[in-house]
Amino acid sequence: MKKVTINNVSMPAIGIGTWNIGNSLVNRSTEIKAIQTAIDAGAQAIDTAEMYGDGRSEALVAEAIKPYNREKLFLIDKVLPSNASKTKLEHSLGQSLEAVGTDYFDLYLLHWRGGIPLAETVNELERVKKAGKIKAWGVSNFDVSDLEELWRLKNGTNCVANEDLYNLDSRGIEFDLLPLMKQHQLPLIAYSPLAQGDSLSGKLTDNSLLKEIAANHHATVSQIMLAWVLRIGNVLAIPKSSSPKHAEENVAAGNIELSDDELLALQKEFPSPTKKEPLAVI
């Protein structure tokens, strides 16, 4: 099982995403079971945000993790940029902690850049960390210039992770962002590693090369896509699944080793970027 280390905590490199779940009472029990199945299969990290369903995803996570030892989970939450100020961040954090039913988050992320000065947000993140409400903080949807600005700030280098869109069909961050993060040993949290959205996931699911590689490993196309994301090392992939079966398959993808020939074939099929691209976001 591939591992990732964030804030000196080593955990399986496949976690659990919760974007777009928790919105339906009809699907609630299945979605809870999917999270629990992933945990039972070995997943440790659960990624949510106050924005997801206006707190409904956080509430779903709270219900799903009740049977488990909190200390063995790695809970990630995110603050909206509009709430990342001196006057709002701690209150927003408190609401999220209550919603998830925990006293602290292992990692708290600024969801994306907004109008609040970055220095003000960092000061608040440091303050709530010292208060024990979070173990560490990071950022999300940050590009090269954003990280460089962050690192120039007092305590800016205390950032322990950057969460960005990354999958076979969206490789833009490989051009300059990933090399910079590798140089600074900053882990990537890869969201939408299965290329969420009908147009992307449909295209990739039907790809003949991916089907061939999946057959070679007695795996699914989705598992191969996850194994590909993990190939770079120092990355936590957080696929979302509303299906217990798929959730279990997602975690198992952490055991798949793609061969050099398979990686070369995928490189030809889905080429690396050759120039700087705008940061892809969903």
N, C-alpha and C positions, 0 to 999 in steps of 0.2 A: 504493500500500500504506500503510494507516494505521500510525502509529508510536506508541510510548510511550517515555517516558524514566524510568528508575529508577536512582537513584544515578549520575546523569550519563551513563548508558549508553542510547543510543537504539537501539531494536530494533523489529521488526514487532510489531504489537499482538495478533497471534494467536500463542500459544505452544502447548506440548504438556503436557497433563495425564497423570498416570500412575496415578491412583487405580484400584484394581481390575484392574490388569494386572500380569503377571508371576507369576500364581498357577497357570497351567496350562502344563505341558510341551508339551501338544498344540498350544497356540496360540502358543508362545514365538517361533517363527521369524516368524510373521505379525505379531506385536506389535512385534518388533524392526524389521521392514521398515516398519511403519506410522510408527514414530518416525523412521527414516531418510528415509522419503519426505517427511515434514513438514519435516525439516531441509533436504533437497534442494530443497524448494519455497520455502524462505526463512525458516522458523521458526528462532528463535535461543534462546528461553527454554524450558527443560524444568523442570517442577515435580514434585518427588517428596517423599517423607517417610519417616522411619524406621518409621512406623506402617503404611505401605502394604504389606500382605502380610508384615509382620514382616521387612522388608528385601528382600523378593523384587522389589519394583518398583525399588528402588535398583540391585539386581544386573542387572536387565533394562536399565536406563538405561546402566549401565557397559558392557554388551556392545554396545548400540546405538550409542554414541558413539565407540567405538574407532577407526573409520576417519576421524574428523573432527578438525580442529584445535580443541583445547580452548579456546583463546583466543577463538575466534569464537562460542562458545556462552555462554549465560547460565544457569547451573545454580542452581536453587532447591531447598533442602531444609528440613525442619522438624524441630524437636525436640519431643518429647512434654512436656507440662507436668510430669509426674512426674520427668522427667530434666533440667528446666531450673533446677537448683540449683547452688550453688557446688561441691558435691562430685561432681556427675554430668554437668553440661553438656559440659565439654570431652571427657570420655570418650565420651559419646554422639555428639558431633560427630566425633570421631576414627573411630568405627565407621562412621558414614555416609560420611565421606570415603573410607575404605578400600573400602566397598561400591560406591561410585560410581566409584572408581578415579581420584580427582583429589586435588590438593594443597590446593584451596580451593573454597569455594562463593561464587558471586557474591552470593547472598542467602541468609540463614539466618533462618527464621521460628519464633517461638514458636507452636506449633500452635493452642493455645487457652489460656484462663486456667485455672490450677489452684491448688493450695494453697501453692506456693512464692511468697514475696513478690516482687512485680514488680520492686522495686528490686534484689533479689538477682540475678534473671535478667538485668536490664539490665547490671548490673556485669560479669557473666560474658560476656555478648555483646560488650561493649566490650573485655574483656580478650582474647578469642579473635580479635577483629577486629585489635587491635594486634599480635597474634602472627602475623597474616597468614593465618590459617586460613579467614577469611571476609572478603569485601570490604565487606559491609554486612549489616545485620540489619533485620528487620521483625516484624510480628505477623500473626496470622490469627484470624478469628472474634472480632474486637474490635468492640464497639459504641461509641456516643458516650461513655458514662461511662468505659469502659475506656481510650479514647484520651486523654480529659481527665486521667485519673489518671496515665497514662504520661507525658504531656507535662509534668506537674508534677515529675517525678523528674529528678535530675541525669542528664544525657545522654539523657533520654527523647525529646527532639526529634531525636535521631539516627536514629530509626526512619524507614525510607525507603519503606515500603509496608504496606498492610493487605489481606489476602486474605479475601474474604467471598463467600458465596453470592449470585449475582445472575443473574437471567434474566427473560425476559418474564413468567413465571408467579410470580416471587418478587421483587417490587419494593420490599419494605419499607424497604431502606436508603436509598431516595430521599427519605424524609420528612425525616430530620435528619442521618443519617450521611454520605451523599454530599455534601450542602452543606458540612458541617464539613470533610470531607477536601479538598474543592475550595478552601475558604478557606485551608487550610494547605498547599495544593499537595502533598497526599499521594496518590500513585497508588493506584488500586484494582487488585488482582489478582482477577478474577472467576472463581470456581470453579463448576463445573457450569453453564456458560453455556447449555448445551443442555437444561437441566432434566432431569438424569439420573433414571432411575426410570420404570418402565413406565407408571404412571398419568399422570405429567406429560408425558413425551415423546410418549406415544401420543396424548394429547389435543391437543398442539400440532402434531404431525405431520399430523393430520387436519383442522386448522383451515382453513376455506375462504379466509379473508382471507390467511393466510400462504401458502397455495397460490397464490393469485392474484398476490401480490407476487413470489413466487418465479418464477412464469411470466414476469412482466414483466422480470425480470433474467436470465432463462435460468439460474436458479440453483435450488438445493434449499432446502427449508424450513429445514433446519439452517443453511445459509449466511445466510439472512435473519435468523435468530435471533441469529447471531454478529454480523452487521452492525449489528443493533439495539443490542446490548450496547456496541459500539464507538462508538456515536453520541455518548456523553457525553464522550469524550476523556480522556486521561490514564489509560487502563485497559488492562490486559493480560488478555485472555481465554485461559483454558487448557483448551480442550475435550480430552477424552480420546477416542482412537479406536484400536480394535484392527484397523481396516481401512486398508490403504495408500491405497485410493481415497478413503475418507472423510477421511483425514488430509490428503491433498492438497487436497481441497475445503475443508476447514477453513481452511487457510492462505490460499487464494484468496478467502475471504470478506472478507479485509482490503482487498480492492479494490472492494467494493460500496458505493455511496453511495445511501442511501435518500432519496427525495424528501420534501419537507415534507408533501405530501399523504399519502404512505405512512406517515410517522411519526404524523401526526394520526389516521389510520385505526387504526393499532396502539394508539395511546393510548386511543381509544374502546373498542377490543376488550379491551385489557388495562390497565385504569385505574391511574393512580398511587395510592399510598396517601394517604389523607386524614387519618390519625392515626398516632401512634407505634405500631409493631408490635414484638413480641419479635424479636430477631435470629434469622433463619432459619439453621439449620445442618443439615448432613447428616453 
